[in-house]
Amino acid sequence: MGVTMRLFGALVAVLLLAGACKSTPAPVVAPPSGTHEIVFQMQELGGLLPPGGRLKMPRISIYGGGLLVAHAPSAEPPAVPRATQRRLTLAGVRKVAQAAADAGLSAGTDFGTPQITDAPVTVFTLVSDGKPQVTNVIAPNVAGAGDLTGAQVAARDRLRAFTKQLADLDSWLGKEIAAGSEPYTYTAMAVFAMPQEGSAATRDWPLGDLSAGTCVTVTGPELDKVRGAAEPTSSRDLWRAGDSTYFLVFRPLLPGETQCPLQAR
């Protein structure tokens, strides 16, 4: 009888320990519903950022009203990023938000820091109950580096499974996302200007002086002029404004953005 009770007690202890080791379930997400309110965003930043690199458009942005804006980098990037837009149902928005939370993006999940020189960083933003949670994951595609713990590897596995779903939204969301995409329509653009010494400009800036600040926002007729001048060009081209030469970064503004992004100020 004593042996049986001791075995029973040991079994209970093992079960309790196993239960304690399980990851805590993610909270139910309450995403915002406003048309211009961000619900989820993923931005990929390289390890060595070029000038204006932090102004890069996010890979995916989803808003409370169902708008999804996506930007896929290209080998030869044009001066003006070419983003697309699609529509999700409200159920689709909630599904993405909850999946992001389940992947560990709703609270301070420890994804570890692989010891990799100039590693890329992916920045995730998830908003629930009006509170944004920003998570920076270094080298998110690195799975089992020797300097990561088992819990960190498991967290990265869950995150990679989520980003794979984002890469194939049609298969994942089905009827919760509209078929096809169209060019993203925007009404304002930020232009980040960096003076260049001793370089020959190849393009003429269509508006006024650029020396007043490092970043300007253009709208209305000015936006039309800038788009007309910039869309046929490469991101490597230099621009002439007055007697000065500049390297310019063009960034279409997303819903809710009304001026130069904070990274450019």
C-alpha positions in Angstrom: 0.0 0.0 0.0 2.8 2.4 0.9 4.7 1.7 -2.3 1.5 2.2 -4.3 0.8 5.6 -2.7 4.4 6.7 -3.3 4.2 5.7 -7.0 0.8 7.6 -7.2 2.4 10.7 -5.6 5.3 10.6 -8.0 3.0 10.3 -11.0 1.0 13.2 -9.8 4.2 15.3 -9.4 5.3 14.4 -12.9 1.9 15.4 -14.4 1.9 18.7 -12.5 5.4 19.4 -13.7 4.5 18.7 -17.3 1.5 21.0 -17.1 3.7 23.7 -15.7 6.1 23.4 -18.6 3.5 24.0 -21.2 3.4 27.4 -22.7 0.7 29.8 -21.4 -2.1 30.2 -23.9 -2.1 33.5 -25.7 -4.8 35.9 -24.6 -7.8 36.5 -26.9 -7.0 39.5 -29.0 -9.3 42.5 -29.3 -8.1 44.3 -32.4 -9.1 47.9 -33.2 -11.8 48.4 -35.8 -11.1 51.9 -37.2 -10.3 52.2 -40.9 -6.9 53.8 -40.3 -6.1 51.9 -37.1 -3.2 49.5 -37.4 -3.9 45.9 -36.2 -0.8 44.1 -37.3 2.4 45.1 -39.1 5.5 43.3 -40.1 8.6 45.2 -41.3 11.8 43.5 -42.4 15.1 45.4 -42.0 18.4 44.3 -43.3 21.4 44.0 -41.0 23.4 46.8 -42.8 20.8 49.4 -43.6 21.4 51.7 -46.6 20.8 55.5 -46.3 17.1 55.9 -45.4 16.8 52.2 -44.9 14.5 52.6 -41.9 12.0 54.3 -44.1 11.4 51.0 -46.0 7.8 50.1 -46.4 6.5 47.4 -44.1 6.2 43.9 -45.7 2.5 43.8 -44.6 0.1 46.1 -42.8 -3.4 45.2 -41.8 -6.0 47.8 -40.6 -9.2 47.5 -38.5 -11.4 48.1 -41.4 -10.0 45.2 -43.4 -7.4 46.9 -45.6 -4.2 45.0 -46.2 -1.2 46.8 -47.7 1.7 44.6 -48.8 5.1 45.4 -50.2 7.4 42.7 -51.7 11.1 43.8 -52.1 12.6 43.4 -55.6 16.2 42.8 -56.8 16.2 46.1 -58.7 14.0 48.3 -56.6 12.3 51.3 -58.3 12.5 54.7 -56.7 8.9 54.6 -55.6 8.0 51.3 -53.8 5.3 49.3 -55.5 2.8 48.2 -52.9 -0.5 46.4 -53.4 -3.7 46.4 -51.4 -6.4 43.8 -50.7 -9.4 43.4 -48.4 -10.0 41.1 -45.5 -13.3 40.5 -43.8 -13.5 41.5 -40.1 -13.3 37.8 -39.3 -10.1 37.6 -41.4 -8.6 40.5 -39.5 -9.4 38.8 -36.2 -7.9 35.5 -37.4 -4.6 37.1 -38.3 -4.4 39.1 -35.1 -5.2 36.0 -33.0 -2.6 33.9 -34.9 0.0 36.6 -34.3 -0.8 36.4 -30.5 -0.6 32.7 -30.6 2.8 33.0 -32.3 4.1 34.9 -29.2 3.7 38.5 -30.5 1.1 39.7 -27.9 3.6 39.8 -25.0 7.2 39.7 -24.2 8.2 36.3 -25.7 11.9 35.6 -25.6 13.0 34.7 -29.1 16.6 34.8 -28.2 19.5 36.7 -29.9 21.6 34.6 -32.3 25.2 35.7 -32.3 25.3 36.7 -36.0 27.1 39.7 -37.3 24.9 42.3 -39.1 21.9 40.1 -38.7 18.6 41.2 -40.2 15.8 42.2 -37.9 12.0 41.8 -38.3 9.8 44.2 -36.4 6.3 43.0 -35.5 3.5 45.3 -34.2 0.3 43.8 -32.8 -2.4 46.1 -31.4 -5.0 44.7 -28.9 -7.3 46.7 -26.6 -5.7 49.9 -27.9 -2.2 48.8 -26.8 0.5 48.2 -29.3 3.0 45.5 -28.7 6.2 45.9 -30.7 8.5 42.9 -31.0 12.0 42.9 -32.6 13.2 39.5 -33.7 16.8 39.2 -34.8 17.5 36.8 -37.6 14.0 35.2 -37.4 14.8 32.5 -39.9 17.6 31.1 -37.8 16.1 28.1 -36.0 18.7 26.2 -34.0 21.8 28.2 -33.4 23.9 26.9 -30.5 23.4 30.0 -28.5 19.6 29.6 -28.3 17.7 27.7 -25.6 15.2 25.0 -26.3 12.4 27.4 -25.4 13.7 30.1 -27.7 14.0 27.6 -30.6 10.4 26.5 -30.0 9.2 30.1 -29.9 11.0 30.7 -33.3 9.4 27.6 -34.7 5.9 29.0 -33.9 6.8 32.4 -35.3 8.1 30.9 -38.6 4.9 28.8 -38.9 2.9 32.1 -38.6 5.0 34.0 -41.2 4.6 31.1 -43.6 0.8 31.6 -43.3 1.2 35.3 -44.0 3.1 34.3 -47.2 0.1 32.4 -48.5 -2.9 34.3 -47.3 -5.3 32.9 -49.9 -4.7 29.3 -48.8 -4.8 30.3 -45.1 -7.7 32.7 -45.0 -9.9 31.4 -47.9 -13.1 33.3 -48.1 -12.0 35.8 -45.5 -9.8 37.6 -48.0 -10.8 39.1 -51.4 -9.4 37.4 -54.5 -6.7 39.3 -56.3 -4.9 42.5 -55.5 -4.5 46.0 -56.9 -1.9 48.8 -56.7 -2.0 50.6 -53.4 -3.6 54.0 -53.7 -2.2 56.7 -51.5 -2.6 60.4 -51.1 0.7 61.5 -49.5 4.3 60.6 -49.8 7.4 61.3 -47.6 10.6 62.2 -49.4 13.8 61.7 -47.4 16.7 63.8 -48.7 20.4 63.3 -48.1 23.0 65.8 -49.6 25.7 64.2 -51.8 29.1 65.8 -52.4 31.0 65.3 -55.6 28.3 63.2 -57.3 26.7 63.9 -60.6 22.9 64.1 -60.5 20.9 62.3 -63.1 17.4 63.6 -62.3 15.8 67.0 -61.7 13.7 67.4 -58.6 10.3 68.8 -59.8 9.5 71.0 -56.8 11.3 73.7 -54.7 14.4 73.7 -52.5 15.2 70.6 -50.6 17.7 72.2 -48.1 15.0 73.1 -45.6 14.9 69.7 -44.0 15.8 66.0 -44.3 12.2 64.9 -45.0 9.3 66.5 -46.7 5.7 65.4 -47.3 4.0 66.0 -50.6 0.3 65.8 -51.3 -2.2 66.9 -54.0 -0.7 68.4 -57.2 2.8 68.3 -55.7 2.4 64.5 -55.2 1.4 64.1 -58.9 4.5 66.0 -60.0 6.8 63.9 -57.8 5.2 60.6 -58.8 5.5 61.6 -62.5 9.2 62.4 -62.1 10.1 59.5 -59.7 8.1 56.4 -60.8 10.2 55.8 -64.0 13.5 56.0 -62.0 15.7 53.7 -60.0 16.3 53.9 -56.3 20.0 54.5 -57.0 19.5 57.7 -59.1 20.7 61.0 -57.7 18.6 64.2 -57.9 19.4 67.8 -58.5 17.6 70.6 -56.6 19.0 74.1 -57.2 22.8 73.8 -57.1 22.8 70.8 -54.8 22.7 67.0 -55.4 20.7 64.6 -53.2 20.0 61.0 -52.7 16.3 60.6 -52.2 14.2 57.9 -50.6 10.5 57.9 -51.6 8.0 56.5 -49.1 4.2 56.3 -49.9 2.4 57.0 -46.6 0.2 54.4 -45.1 -3.3 54.9 -43.6 -3.0 57.0 -40.5 0.3 58.5 -41.4 0.2 62.2 -42.2 3.8 63.2 -42.1 7.3 61.9 -42.3 7.7 58.7 -40.4 9.4 59.0 -37.0 12.5 57.2 -38.3 13.2 60.1 -40.7 13.0 62.9 -38.2 
